[in-house]
Amino acid sequence: MISAQVADREMLCRRILELPDEDFAQVSRYVEDLEGHYPNAETVKVLEDIKARRNLLGPYHSVEEMFQDFGIHADARIDDSVQK
């Protein structure tokens, strides 16, 4: 990073930290929204596999059928707190 970029970054950080709490919260949410639009490496790999039609399961005709394919018994997915 060149010195002008460092200076710009420092100025921006200082300006953000000087914002009133409400404005700071809005900026924080905006930054979180920007970050949320970039998938992580695992998601990118899965999306690439889907586009290449690799590692696909199914089609399934029910949720139970999907769980069976994953090796999970249908009753195992029900949380204990729901059963009580």
DRENLO-28956 format. One record per residue (C-alpha): residue number from 0; residue in three letters; x, y, z. Coordinates in nm, 4 decimals. Layout:
REM DRENLO-28956
node n:NUM	res:ALA	c1:X	c2:Y	c3:Z
...
//
This chain:
REM DRENLO-28956
node n:0	res:MET	c1:0.0000	c2:0.0000	c3:0.0000
node n:1	res:ILE	c1:0.1434	c2:0.3376	c3:-0.0941
node n:2	res:SER	c1:0.1690	c2:0.6208	c3:0.1581
node n:3	res:ALA	c1:-0.1217	c2:0.8157	c3:0.0052
node n:4	res:GLN	c1:-0.3487	c2:0.5130	c3:0.0523
node n:5	res:VAL	c1:-0.2328	c2:0.4747	c3:0.4122
node n:6	res:ALA	c1:-0.3055	c2:0.8417	c3:0.4784
node n:7	res:ASP	c1:-0.6508	c2:0.8114	c3:0.3187
node n:8	res:ARG	c1:-0.7257	c2:0.5012	c3:0.5256
node n:9	res:GLU	c1:-0.6150	c2:0.6690	c3:0.8487
node n:10	res:MET	c1:-0.8241	c2:0.9787	c3:0.7697
node n:11	res:LEU	c1:-1.1294	c2:0.7619	c3:0.6979
node n:12	res:CYS	c1:-1.0837	c2:0.5648	c3:1.0211
node n:13	res:ARG	c1:-1.0524	c2:0.8868	c3:1.2198
node n:14	res:ARG	c1:-1.3664	c2:1.0308	c3:1.0578
node n:15	res:ILE	c1:-1.5647	c2:0.7124	c3:1.1258
node n:16	res:LEU	c1:-1.4572	c2:0.7031	c3:1.4903
node n:17	res:GLU	c1:-1.5674	c2:1.0653	c3:1.5346
node n:18	res:LEU	c1:-1.9220	c2:0.9959	c3:1.4135
node n:19	res:PRO	c1:-2.2131	c2:1.0149	c3:1.6574
node n:20	res:ASP	c1:-2.3252	c2:0.6706	c3:1.7799
node n:21	res:GLU	c1:-2.6313	c2:0.6546	c3:1.5542
node n:22	res:ASP	c1:-2.4336	c2:0.7441	c3:1.2409
node n:23	res:PHE	c1:-2.1563	c2:0.5020	c3:1.3401
node n:24	res:ALA	c1:-2.4166	c2:0.2235	c3:1.3696
node n:25	res:GLN	c1:-2.5474	c2:0.3038	c3:1.0200
node n:26	res:VAL	c1:-2.1962	c2:0.2960	c3:0.8718
node n:27	res:SER	c1:-2.1275	c2:-0.0301	c3:1.0528
node n:28	res:ARG	c1:-2.4438	c2:-0.1910	c3:0.9095
node n:29	res:TYR	c1:-2.3535	c2:-0.0652	c3:0.5618
node n:30	res:VAL	c1:-2.0061	c2:-0.2204	c3:0.5840
node n:31	res:GLU	c1:-2.1535	c2:-0.5491	c3:0.7121
node n:32	res:ASP	c1:-2.3939	c2:-0.5526	c3:0.4167
node n:33	res:LEU	c1:-2.1048	c2:-0.5017	c3:0.1759
node n:34	res:GLU	c1:-1.9081	c2:-0.7840	c3:0.3353
node n:35	res:GLY	c1:-2.2096	c2:-1.0136	c3:0.3315
node n:36	res:HIS	c1:-2.2257	c2:-1.0184	c3:-0.0470
node n:37	res:TYR	c1:-1.8972	c2:-1.2024	c3:-0.0915
node n:38	res:PRO	c1:-1.9237	c2:-1.5796	c3:-0.0482
node n:39	res:ASN	c1:-1.6520	c2:-1.7586	c3:0.1460
node n:40	res:ALA	c1:-1.4182	c2:-2.0091	c3:-0.0229
node n:41	res:GLU	c1:-1.6326	c2:-2.3101	c3:0.0683
node n:42	res:THR	c1:-1.9450	c2:-2.1519	c3:-0.0818
node n:43	res:VAL	c1:-1.7559	c2:-2.0571	c3:-0.3992
node n:44	res:LYS	c1:-1.6372	c2:-2.4184	c3:-0.4379
node n:45	res:VAL	c1:-1.9916	c2:-2.5519	c3:-0.3951
node n:46	res:LEU	c1:-2.1279	c2:-2.3027	c3:-0.6494
node n:47	res:GLU	c1:-1.8557	c2:-2.4000	c3:-0.8970
node n:48	res:ASP	c1:-1.9419	c2:-2.7690	c3:-0.8452
node n:49	res:ILE	c1:-2.3085	c2:-2.6953	c3:-0.9111
node n:50	res:LYS	c1:-2.2278	c2:-2.5060	c3:-1.2305
node n:51	res:ALA	c1:-2.0111	c2:-2.7998	c3:-1.3452
node n:52	res:ARG	c1:-2.2849	c2:-3.0466	c3:-1.2347
node n:53	res:ARG	c1:-2.0444	c2:-3.2234	c3:-0.9924
node n:54	res:ASN	c1:-2.1267	c2:-3.3689	c3:-0.6508
node n:55	res:LEU	c1:-2.5006	c2:-3.3258	c3:-0.6942
node n:56	res:LEU	c1:-2.7443	c2:-3.5373	c3:-0.4941
node n:57	res:GLY	c1:-3.1084	c2:-3.6019	c3:-0.5551
node n:58	res:PRO	c1:-3.3558	c2:-3.5197	c3:-0.6891
node n:59	res:TYR	c1:-3.5593	c2:-3.5700	c3:-0.3747
node n:60	res:HIS	c1:-3.9316	c2:-3.6115	c3:-0.3486
node n:61	res:SER	c1:-3.9430	c2:-3.5414	c3:0.0250
node n:62	res:VAL	c1:-3.7299	c2:-3.4082	c3:0.3064
node n:63	res:GLU	c1:-3.7207	c2:-3.7560	c3:0.4592
node n:64	res:GLU	c1:-3.5738	c2:-3.8949	c3:0.1365
node n:65	res:MET	c1:-3.3033	c2:-3.6285	c3:0.1417
node n:66	res:PHE	c1:-3.2145	c2:-3.7069	c3:0.5053
node n:67	res:GLN	c1:-3.1938	c2:-4.0778	c3:0.4229
node n:68	res:ASP	c1:-2.9499	c2:-4.0000	c3:0.1421
node n:69	res:PHE	c1:-2.7369	c2:-3.8047	c3:0.3920
node n:70	res:GLY	c1:-2.7442	c2:-4.1032	c3:0.6271
node n:71	res:ILE	c1:-2.9520	c2:-3.9258	c3:0.8892
node n:72	res:HIS	c1:-3.2566	c2:-4.0914	c3:1.0419
node n:73	res:ALA	c1:-3.5624	c2:-3.8665	c3:1.0034
node n:74	res:ASP	c1:-3.6278	c2:-3.8620	c3:1.3817
node n:75	res:ALA	c1:-3.2698	c2:-3.7508	c3:1.4558
node n:76	res:ARG	c1:-3.3266	c2:-3.4064	c3:1.3081
node n:77	res:ILE	c1:-3.6005	c2:-3.3210	c3:1.5574
node n:78	res:ASP	c1:-3.4591	c2:-3.1192	c3:1.8463
node n:79	res:ASP	c1:-3.5210	c2:-3.2603	c3:2.1956
node n:80	res:SER	c1:-3.6820	c2:-2.9348	c3:2.3073
node n:81	res:VAL	c1:-3.9444	c2:-2.9676	c3:2.0323
node n:82	res:GLN	c1:-4.0328	c2:-3.3210	c3:2.1421
node n:83	res:LYS	c1:-4.1095	c2:-3.2144	c3:2.5008
//
